[in-house]
């Protein structure tokens, strides 16, 4: 997958600002966050940084440009969405029992569940603080957006957790979880810059629609990687990871509701104890046969088209439009191995 150049530029802008903001945290919490971010090892020693792709900060910066402002005005918003994103990662890893992220052990494995949850909560607080400290008159509107986004993400996480106890969820329920848990954060990223620069509500709304659609595409692609992705694409997770974890992702939801293959898939996933490799392979074949992969692939492509349609309604500078289109294209699942 081609990585747009704008991501490197966004990372260069947001990383120093993140380090400055994180220095306000207590040493104990900062130690956990620095490890989670991939900046230091468990003993606090600097390491060669892997870092994130910085998609969300890039979207926040482009959002400000799309709203008629400058990138610098969106820096508090870029920080806020990165803090929200990492809050979710830290807490989700605890709730899901995920032991690896970014090709090393997750923060809760190293520091304990309580420390990881405290660090995540600190980031949620910091997301609001950096906006309140911003000099822009629109800072309260941006805080409202962050609060609404965090509420949506929590609702999505709660729904996701219910899927662990049942196999009768519908495709609509899985989609609702995706829109709340994942898409809402992309929606925030693509609109918060425009909010901070005081853009017209029509511009903010179209950018929010763009982000919501891109968010669904991103998650659909991730759902495919969670079943068919290779370890180098998934941060070290093996193929079929989401099947083994019995996650309520879109391909699995589609297959569970298929009359021909759903009953058999439900039987496999309902087995007591951990699934064997043979179980995972059998379930994966059933998901494929039921059209789970094909349906999710088509959804991702449809959502990218929908995002671009929302973008087409806005008068944008050529470079802003190109960058937003490049980032939307990252939701296309062309690189998911077959």
C-alpha positions as CSV (number, residue, x, y, z in Angstrom):
1,X,0.0,0.0,0.0
2,X,1.4,3.4,-1.0
3,X,1.8,5.7,2.0
4,X,1.0,9.3,1.2
5,X,3.7,11.8,1.8
6,X,1.4,14.0,3.9
7,X,1.6,11.4,6.7
8,X,5.3,12.0,7.2
9,X,4.7,15.8,7.3
10,X,1.9,15.4,9.8
11,X,4.1,13.1,12.0
12,X,6.9,15.7,12.0
13,X,4.5,18.4,13.2
14,X,2.5,16.4,15.8
15,X,5.2,14.3,17.5
16,X,7.1,17.2,19.2
17,X,3.8,18.7,20.3
18,X,2.7,15.4,21.7
19,X,5.9,15.0,23.7
20,X,5.5,18.5,25.1
21,X,1.8,17.8,26.1
22,X,2.7,14.3,27.6
23,X,5.4,15.9,29.8
24,X,2.5,17.3,31.9
25,X,1.6,13.8,33.0
26,X,3.0,12.2,36.2
27,X,6.2,10.2,35.6
28,X,4.5,7.0,36.4
29,X,1.8,7.5,33.7
30,X,4.2,9.0,31.2
31,X,6.3,5.9,31.5
32,X,3.4,3.7,30.4
33,X,2.4,6.1,27.6
34,X,5.9,6.4,26.3
35,X,6.1,2.6,26.1
36,X,2.7,2.3,24.5
37,X,3.7,4.9,21.9
38,X,6.8,2.9,21.0
39,X,9.1,5.6,22.2
40,X,10.8,3.8,25.1
41,X,11.2,0.3,26.4
42,X,9.8,-1.1,29.6
43,X,12.7,0.3,31.6
44,X,12.3,3.8,30.1
45,X,15.2,3.7,27.7
46,X,14.7,5.4,24.3
47,X,14.3,2.9,21.4
48,X,14.2,3.3,17.7
49,X,10.7,4.6,17.1
50,X,8.2,2.8,15.0
51,X,5.3,5.2,15.6
52,X,1.9,5.4,14.0
53,X,1.1,6.4,10.5
54,X,-0.3,9.7,11.8
55,X,-3.4,9.4,9.6
56,X,-5.7,11.2,12.0
57,X,-3.4,14.2,12.6
58,X,-3.0,14.5,8.9
59,X,-6.8,14.5,8.5
60,X,-7.1,17.2,11.2
61,X,-4.5,19.4,9.4
62,X,-6.2,19.0,6.1
63,X,-9.5,19.7,7.7
64,X,-8.2,23.1,8.8
65,X,-7.0,23.8,5.2
66,X,-10.4,22.7,3.8
67,X,-12.1,25.1,6.2
68,X,-10.0,28.1,5.0
69,X,-7.5,28.1,7.8
70,X,-3.9,27.2,8.4
71,X,-2.4,23.9,9.5
72,X,-1.0,25.4,12.7
73,X,-4.5,26.3,13.9
74,X,-5.4,22.6,13.9
75,X,-2.5,21.4,16.0
76,X,-4.6,21.1,19.2
77,X,-7.2,19.1,17.3
78,X,-4.5,16.8,15.8
79,X,-3.2,16.2,19.4
80,X,-6.7,15.6,20.6
81,X,-7.5,12.9,18.1
82,X,-4.2,11.2,18.6
83,X,-4.8,11.1,22.4
84,X,-8.3,9.8,21.8
85,X,-7.0,7.1,19.5
86,X,-4.3,5.9,22.0
87,X,-6.8,6.1,24.9
88,X,-8.9,3.6,23.0
89,X,-6.0,1.4,22.2
90,X,-4.8,1.2,25.8
91,X,-8.2,0.4,27.2
92,X,-9.3,-1.9,24.4
93,X,-6.1,-4.0,24.8
94,X,-7.1,-4.6,28.4
95,X,-10.7,-5.4,27.7
96,X,-9.9,-7.7,24.7
97,X,-6.9,-9.3,26.4
98,X,-4.7,-8.5,23.4
99,X,-1.1,-9.2,24.3
100,X,0.7,-7.6,21.3
101,X,0.5,-4.2,19.5
102,X,3.1,-2.7,17.1
103,X,5.0,-6.0,17.3
104,X,5.7,-6.0,21.0
105,X,3.8,-6.7,24.2
106,X,0.9,-4.4,25.0
107,X,1.2,-1.9,27.9
108,X,-1.1,-3.8,30.3
109,X,1.1,-7.0,29.9
110,X,4.2,-5.0,30.9
111,X,2.8,-2.7,33.5
112,X,-0.5,-4.3,34.6
113,X,-4.1,-3.6,33.8
114,X,-4.6,-0.8,36.3
115,X,-1.6,1.2,35.0
116,X,-2.7,0.8,31.4
117,X,-6.3,2.0,32.3
118,X,-4.9,5.0,34.2
119,X,-2.7,5.9,31.3
120,X,-5.6,5.7,28.9
121,X,-7.8,7.8,31.1
122,X,-5.0,10.4,31.4
123,X,-4.9,10.6,27.6
124,X,-8.7,11.1,27.4
125,X,-8.4,14.0,29.9
126,X,-5.4,15.4,28.0
127,X,-7.4,15.4,24.7
128,X,-9.8,17.9,26.3
129,X,-7.1,19.9,28.0
130,X,-5.1,20.7,24.9
131,X,-8.2,22.1,23.3
132,X,-9.2,24.2,26.3
133,X,-5.7,25.7,26.3
134,X,-6.0,26.6,22.6
135,X,-6.4,30.4,22.0
136,X,-9.0,29.9,19.3
137,X,-12.6,31.1,20.0
138,X,-13.9,27.8,18.7
139,X,-12.2,25.7,21.3
140,X,-15.4,24.9,23.2
141,X,-17.0,23.6,20.0
142,X,-14.0,21.4,19.5
143,X,-14.2,20.1,23.1
144,X,-17.9,19.3,22.5
145,X,-16.9,17.3,19.4
146,X,-14.3,15.4,21.4
147,X,-16.8,14.6,24.1
148,X,-19.4,13.4,21.6
149,X,-16.7,11.3,19.9
150,X,-15.6,9.7,23.1
151,X,-19.2,8.9,24.1
152,X,-19.7,7.2,20.7
153,X,-16.5,5.2,21.0
154,X,-17.6,4.0,24.4
155,X,-21.0,2.9,23.1
156,X,-19.3,1.1,20.3
157,X,-16.8,-0.7,22.6
158,X,-19.7,-1.7,24.9
159,X,-21.6,-3.2,21.9
160,X,-18.4,-5.0,20.8
161,X,-18.1,-6.6,24.2
162,X,-21.6,-8.0,24.0
163,X,-20.6,-9.9,20.9
164,X,-18.2,-11.9,23.0
165,X,-21.1,-13.5,24.8
166,X,-23.5,-14.2,21.8
167,X,-23.4,-15.4,18.2
168,X,-26.8,-14.0,17.2
169,X,-25.8,-10.5,16.4
170,X,-26.9,-9.0,13.0
171,X,-24.9,-7.3,10.3
172,X,-26.7,-4.1,11.3
173,X,-25.4,-4.4,14.8
174,X,-21.9,-5.1,13.7
175,X,-22.2,-2.0,11.4
176,X,-23.5,0.1,14.3
177,X,-20.5,-1.0,16.3
178,X,-18.1,-0.1,13.5
179,X,-19.7,3.4,13.0
180,X,-19.5,4.1,16.8
181,X,-16.2,2.6,17.8
182,X,-14.1,3.4,14.7
183,X,-15.8,5.7,12.3
184,X,-16.6,8.3,14.9
185,X,-12.9,9.0,15.5
186,X,-12.2,9.5,11.8
187,X,-15.3,11.8,11.7
188,X,-13.8,13.8,14.5
189,X,-10.4,14.0,12.8
190,X,-11.8,15.2,9.5
191,X,-13.9,17.9,11.0
192,X,-12.1,19.1,14.1
193,X,-9.6,21.3,12.1
194,X,-12.5,23.0,10.3
195,X,-14.2,23.5,13.6
196,X,-11.1,25.1,15.1
197,X,-10.7,27.6,12.2
198,X,-14.4,28.6,12.4
199,X,-15.4,27.1,9.1
200,X,-19.0,27.3,7.8
201,X,-21.3,24.5,9.1
202,X,-21.8,23.1,5.6
203,X,-18.0,22.6,5.2
204,X,-17.8,21.0,8.6
205,X,-20.8,18.7,7.8
206,X,-19.4,17.5,4.5
207,X,-16.0,16.8,6.1
208,X,-17.7,14.9,8.8
209,X,-19.5,12.8,6.2
210,X,-16.2,12.2,4.5
211,X,-14.6,11.0,7.7
212,X,-17.5,8.8,8.7
213,X,-17.4,7.0,5.4
214,X,-13.6,6.7,5.4
215,X,-13.8,5.3,8.9
216,X,-16.1,2.5,7.8
217,X,-13.8,1.7,4.9
218,X,-10.8,1.6,7.2
219,X,-12.5,-0.7,9.6
220,X,-13.8,-3.0,6.8
221,X,-10.3,-3.3,5.5
222,X,-9.0,-4.0,9.1
223,X,-11.7,-6.6,9.5
224,X,-10.5,-8.4,6.4
225,X,-6.9,-8.2,7.7
226,X,-8.0,-9.6,11.0
227,X,-9.0,-12.8,9.2
228,X,-6.8,-13.0,6.0
229,X,-4.0,-10.6,6.8
230,X,-0.4,-11.7,7.3
231,X,1.6,-11.0,10.5
232,X,3.7,-8.2,8.8
233,X,0.4,-6.4,8.0
234,X,-1.2,-6.9,11.4
235,X,1.6,-6.0,13.8
236,X,2.6,-9.6,14.4
237,X,-0.9,-11.1,14.8
238,X,-1.4,-14.5,13.0
239,X,-3.8,-15.1,10.2
240,X,-7.3,-15.7,11.5
241,X,-6.7,-13.7,14.7
242,X,-10.2,-12.2,14.8
243,X,-11.7,-15.7,14.2
244,X,-9.7,-17.2,17.1
245,X,-10.8,-14.3,19.3
246,X,-14.5,-14.7,18.1
247,X,-14.7,-11.0,17.3
248,X,-18.0,-9.6,16.0
249,X,-16.4,-8.1,12.8
250,X,-18.3,-7.5,9.6
251,X,-17.2,-10.5,7.6
252,X,-18.1,-12.8,10.5
253,X,-21.4,-11.1,11.0
254,X,-22.3,-11.6,7.4
255,X,-21.3,-15.2,7.5
256,X,-23.2,-15.9,10.8
257,X,-26.4,-14.6,9.1
258,X,-26.0,-16.7,5.9
259,X,-28.7,-19.4,5.9
260,X,-26.4,-21.9,4.2
261,X,-23.2,-21.5,6.2
262,X,-24.2,-19.6,9.3
263,X,-25.3,-22.6,11.4
264,X,-22.1,-24.5,10.8
265,X,-20.0,-21.4,11.6
266,X,-21.9,-20.8,14.7
267,X,-21.3,-24.4,15.8
268,X,-17.5,-23.9,15.3
269,X,-17.3,-20.6,17.1
270,X,-19.5,-21.9,20.0
271,X,-17.1,-24.6,20.9
272,X,-15.9,-24.6,24.5
273,X,-12.4,-23.4,25.3
274,X,-9.9,-21.9,22.8
275,X,-10.3,-22.6,19.1
276,X,-7.7,-24.9,17.5
277,X,-5.9,-24.0,14.4
278,X,-8.1,-26.5,12.6
279,X,-11.2,-24.7,13.9
280,X,-9.9,-21.3,12.8
281,X,-9.2,-22.6,9.3
282,X,-12.6,-24.3,9.1
283,X,-14.3,-21.1,10.2
284,X,-12.3,-19.0,7.8
285,X,-13.4,-21.2,4.9
286,X,-17.1,-20.9,6.0
287,X,-16.8,-17.1,6.2
288,X,-15.4,-17.1,2.6
289,X,-18.1,-19.4,1.3
290,X,-20.8,-17.3,2.9
291,X,-19.6,-14.2,1.1
292,X,-18.2,-12.5,4.2
293,X,-15.0,-11.4,2.5
294,X,-16.7,-10.4,-0.8
295,X,-19.4,-8.3,1.1
296,X,-16.8,-6.5,3.2
297,X,-14.5,-5.8,0.3
298,X,-17.5,-4.3,-1.6
299,X,-18.4,-2.2,1.5
300,X,-15.0,-0.7,1.8
301,X,-15.0,0.3,-1.9
302,X,-18.5,1.7,-1.6
303,X,-17.6,3.8,1.4
304,X,-14.5,5.2,-0.3
305,X,-16.7,6.3,-3.2
306,X,-19.2,7.8,-0.8
307,X,-16.4,9.7,1.0
308,X,-15.2,11.1,-2.3
309,X,-18.7,12.2,-3.3
310,X,-19.0,14.2,-0.1
311,X,-15.6,15.8,-0.8
312,X,-16.7,16.7,-4.4
313,X,-19.3,19.1,-2.9
314,X,-16.6,21.3,-1.4
315,X,-14.4,23.9,-3.1
316,X,-10.9,22.8,-2.1
317,X,-7.4,23.7,-3.0
318,X,-5.9,21.1,-5.4
319,X,-3.3,19.9,-2.9
320,X,-5.9,19.5,-0.1
321,X,-8.2,17.5,-2.4
322,X,-5.4,15.3,-3.6
323,X,-4.2,14.6,0.0
324,X,-7.7,13.8,1.2
325,X,-8.3,11.5,-1.7
326,X,-5.0,9.7,-1.1
327,X,-5.9,9.1,2.5
328,X,-9.4,7.8,1.6
329,X,-7.8,5.4,-0.8
330,X,-6.0,3.8,2.2
331,X,-9.3,2.2,3.0
332,X,-9.3,0.2,-0.2
333,X,-8.5,-3.5,0.6
334,X,-6.3,-4.2,-2.5
335,X,-3.4,-5.4,-0.4
336,X,-5.2,-8.0,1.7
337,X,-3.8,-11.3,0.7
338,X,-6.0,-14.0,-0.8
